[in-house]
Amino acid sequence: MNGQTNIEATGFRFRYGLNDIPEEKKNPPLKSLSYFWGPIP
């Protein structure tokens, strides 16, 4: 058996956090305004 035990995995999760990428929340009005900003709107 070459894997981590449940206790080791819990320790890593506690120390480093979940293996998760936070989702960026975008503001819809600002996103629509960004289409009109740039060199060729």
HELIX and SHEET records of a PDB file:
HELIX    1   1 ASN A    6  TYR A   16  1                                  11    
HELIX    2   2 PRO A   28  SER A   34  1                                   7    
END                                                                             
